[in-house]
């Protein structure tokens, strides 16, 4: 199986307990790609106090056959808490969830900055129980 290429980004924000959010994107600015078809994910660290791009993950699966494509992407996203995409099939969504990643779909192409801003606001307020669970697990690490 191929290896995903990771480009780490050095930043200034303290993201020790930040959630890792992946965005399926063709342009690294907008959530505009299908989980199975995307060739890259932008991964942000997001907390109520800040956010920044921490990694670009290249996941070209054009040389991988069948179900191994999904397994490859799920493995590459290890450590991610939430993954946004334009669409995802049921079987792939089940594999993503089993890996501890919460898949989220957007109804139309959406700027990543907008989602990050909304996510930060939600973290600063009263997050839903599933987010609180992730936060508690991160703080226990």
C-alpha beads as a LAMMPS data file, in Angstrom:
LAMMPS data file: protein, C-alpha beads

141 atoms
140 bonds

1 atom types
1 bond types

-500.0 500.0 xlo xhi
-500.0 500.0 ylo yhi
-500.0 500.0 zlo zhi

Masses

1 110.0

Atoms # bond

1 1 1 0.000 0.000 0.000
2 1 1 1.219 3.546 -0.711
3 1 1 2.182 6.028 1.973
4 1 1 0.336 9.293 2.430
5 1 1 2.540 12.345 2.045
6 1 1 2.330 14.709 4.998
7 1 1 3.506 18.273 4.877
8 1 1 3.842 19.624 8.422
9 1 1 3.265 23.314 9.017
10 1 1 5.058 25.091 11.868
11 1 1 2.878 27.573 13.710
12 1 1 2.697 29.900 16.673
13 1 1 -0.540 28.866 18.385
14 1 1 -0.506 26.570 21.451
15 1 1 -2.608 23.661 20.245
16 1 1 -1.836 21.049 22.914
17 1 1 -5.491 20.197 23.535
18 1 1 -6.846 21.395 20.198
19 1 1 -9.083 19.192 18.125
20 1 1 -7.668 18.049 14.802
21 1 1 -10.090 18.768 11.977
22 1 1 -9.511 17.514 8.433
23 1 1 -11.067 19.116 5.366
24 1 1 -11.418 17.312 2.019
25 1 1 -10.476 19.982 -0.483
26 1 1 -9.266 20.407 -4.025
27 1 1 -7.894 23.917 -3.371
28 1 1 -6.916 23.866 0.348
29 1 1 -9.346 26.723 0.985
30 1 1 -12.785 25.205 0.490
31 1 1 -14.466 21.984 1.591
32 1 1 -15.406 20.871 -1.907
33 1 1 -14.406 17.240 -2.338
34 1 1 -15.836 13.756 -1.835
35 1 1 -14.040 11.727 0.836
36 1 1 -13.179 8.920 -1.562
37 1 1 -12.146 11.188 -4.420
38 1 1 -10.109 13.825 -2.656
39 1 1 -6.381 13.806 -3.193
40 1 1 -5.640 15.986 -0.187
41 1 1 -6.855 17.054 3.222
42 1 1 -6.033 20.279 5.020
43 1 1 -5.708 19.508 8.735
44 1 1 -6.253 22.267 11.266
45 1 1 -5.730 22.363 14.993
46 1 1 -8.737 24.151 16.480
47 1 1 -9.368 25.246 20.056
48 1 1 -11.572 27.946 21.534
49 1 1 -8.454 30.144 21.787
50 1 1 -7.029 29.724 18.314
51 1 1 -6.603 27.714 15.172
52 1 1 -4.087 27.114 12.460
53 1 1 -3.212 24.851 9.590
54 1 1 -0.952 22.136 10.979
55 1 1 -0.647 19.719 8.075
56 1 1 -1.496 19.079 4.453
57 1 1 -2.098 15.395 3.835
58 1 1 -1.792 14.133 0.248
59 1 1 -3.875 10.994 -0.305
60 1 1 -3.811 10.165 -4.003
61 1 1 -5.272 6.660 -4.273
62 1 1 -5.211 6.385 -8.068
63 1 1 -2.806 3.424 -7.910
64 1 1 -4.691 1.581 -5.151
65 1 1 -7.398 -0.988 -5.889
66 1 1 -10.919 -1.322 -4.477
67 1 1 -11.637 -1.193 -0.741
68 1 1 -7.981 -0.552 0.022
69 1 1 -8.545 3.077 -1.039
70 1 1 -10.814 3.748 1.922
71 1 1 -8.501 1.914 4.323
72 1 1 -5.576 3.993 3.051
73 1 1 -7.384 7.289 3.694
74 1 1 -8.692 6.237 7.102
75 1 1 -5.192 5.169 8.186
76 1 1 -3.720 8.429 6.869
77 1 1 -6.227 10.386 8.980
78 1 1 -5.192 8.681 12.230
79 1 1 -5.347 11.213 15.054
80 1 1 -7.957 13.397 13.367
81 1 1 -11.083 14.015 15.447
82 1 1 -13.489 15.461 12.857
83 1 1 -13.414 15.226 9.060
84 1 1 -15.441 17.518 6.787
85 1 1 -16.217 16.570 3.194
86 1 1 -18.804 17.295 0.533
87 1 1 -19.988 13.673 0.518
88 1 1 -19.062 10.223 1.760
89 1 1 -20.515 6.797 1.083
90 1 1 -22.137 4.742 3.832
91 1 1 -19.457 2.057 3.972
92 1 1 -16.658 4.628 4.044
93 1 1 -18.480 6.634 6.736
94 1 1 -18.758 3.502 8.893
95 1 1 -15.004 2.870 8.557
96 1 1 -14.227 6.499 9.407
97 1 1 -16.449 6.332 12.498
98 1 1 -14.876 3.033 13.629
99 1 1 -11.496 4.791 13.454
100 1 1 -12.762 7.388 15.948
101 1 1 -13.186 10.148 13.364
102 1 1 -16.501 12.004 13.141
103 1 1 -17.461 12.597 9.482
104 1 1 -19.343 15.816 8.719
105 1 1 -20.866 16.698 5.353
106 1 1 -21.352 20.173 3.943
107 1 1 -24.330 20.792 1.661
108 1 1 -22.367 23.030 -0.686
109 1 1 -18.739 24.090 -1.111
110 1 1 -17.843 25.969 2.080
111 1 1 -14.712 27.941 2.963
112 1 1 -12.655 26.148 5.597
113 1 1 -12.173 29.478 7.404
114 1 1 -15.946 29.719 7.919
115 1 1 -16.138 26.222 9.410
116 1 1 -13.106 26.832 11.637
117 1 1 -14.640 30.100 12.905
118 1 1 -17.979 28.401 13.677
119 1 1 -16.180 25.516 15.354
120 1 1 -14.190 27.909 17.571
121 1 1 -17.382 29.740 18.567
122 1 1 -19.032 26.428 19.428
123 1 1 -15.997 25.364 21.516
124 1 1 -16.129 28.673 23.395
125 1 1 -19.804 28.179 24.200
126 1 1 -21.635 24.999 25.095
127 1 1 -20.401 22.241 22.757
128 1 1 -22.654 19.254 22.042
129 1 1 -22.004 16.046 24.034
130 1 1 -20.034 14.338 21.252
131 1 1 -17.585 17.260 21.124
132 1 1 -17.321 17.339 24.937
133 1 1 -16.395 13.645 24.827
134 1 1 -13.581 14.334 22.344
135 1 1 -12.337 17.256 24.465
136 1 1 -12.304 15.113 27.600
137 1 1 -10.367 12.370 25.782
138 1 1 -7.834 14.929 24.498
139 1 1 -7.331 16.398 27.964
140 1 1 -6.768 12.905 29.400
141 1 1 -3.910 12.244 26.922

Bonds

1 1 1 2
2 1 2 3
3 1 3 4
4 1 4 5
5 1 5 6
6 1 6 7
7 1 7 8
8 1 8 9
9 1 9 10
10 1 10 11
11 1 11 12
12 1 12 13
13 1 13 14
14 1 14 15
15 1 15 16
16 1 16 17
17 1 17 18
18 1 18 19
19 1 19 20
20 1 20 21
21 1 21 22
22 1 22 23
23 1 23 24
24 1 24 25
25 1 25 26
26 1 26 27
27 1 27 28
28 1 28 29
29 1 29 30
30 1 30 31
31 1 31 32
32 1 32 33
33 1 33 34
34 1 34 35
35 1 35 36
36 1 36 37
37 1 37 38
38 1 38 39
39 1 39 40
40 1 40 41
41 1 41 42
42 1 42 43
43 1 43 44
44 1 44 45
45 1 45 46
46 1 46 47
47 1 47 48
48 1 48 49
49 1 49 50
50 1 50 51
51 1 51 52
52 1 52 53
53 1 53 54
54 1 54 55
55 1 55 56
56 1 56 57
57 1 57 58
58 1 58 59
59 1 59 60
60 1 60 61
61 1 61 62
62 1 62 63
63 1 63 64
64 1 64 65
65 1 65 66
66 1 66 67
67 1 67 68
68 1 68 69
69 1 69 70
70 1 70 71
71 1 71 72
72 1 72 73
73 1 73 74
74 1 74 75
75 1 75 76
76 1 76 77
77 1 77 78
78 1 78 79
79 1 79 80
80 1 80 81
81 1 81 82
82 1 82 83
83 1 83 84
84 1 84 85
85 1 85 86
86 1 86 87
87 1 87 88
88 1 88 89
89 1 89 90
90 1 90 91
91 1 91 92
92 1 92 93
93 1 93 94
94 1 94 95
95 1 95 96
96 1 96 97
97 1 97 98
98 1 98 99
99 1 99 100
100 1 100 101
101 1 101 102
102 1 102 103
103 1 103 104
104 1 104 105
105 1 105 106
106 1 106 107
107 1 107 108
108 1 108 109
109 1 109 110
110 1 110 111
111 1 111 112
112 1 112 113
113 1 113 114
114 1 114 115
115 1 115 116
116 1 116 117
117 1 117 118
118 1 118 119
119 1 119 120
120 1 120 121
121 1 121 122
122 1 122 123
123 1 123 124
124 1 124 125
125 1 125 126
126 1 126 127
127 1 127 128
128 1 128 129
129 1 129 130
130 1 130 131
131 1 131 132
132 1 132 133
133 1 133 134
134 1 134 135
135 1 135 136
136 1 136 137
137 1 137 138
138 1 138 139
139 1 139 140
140 1 140 141
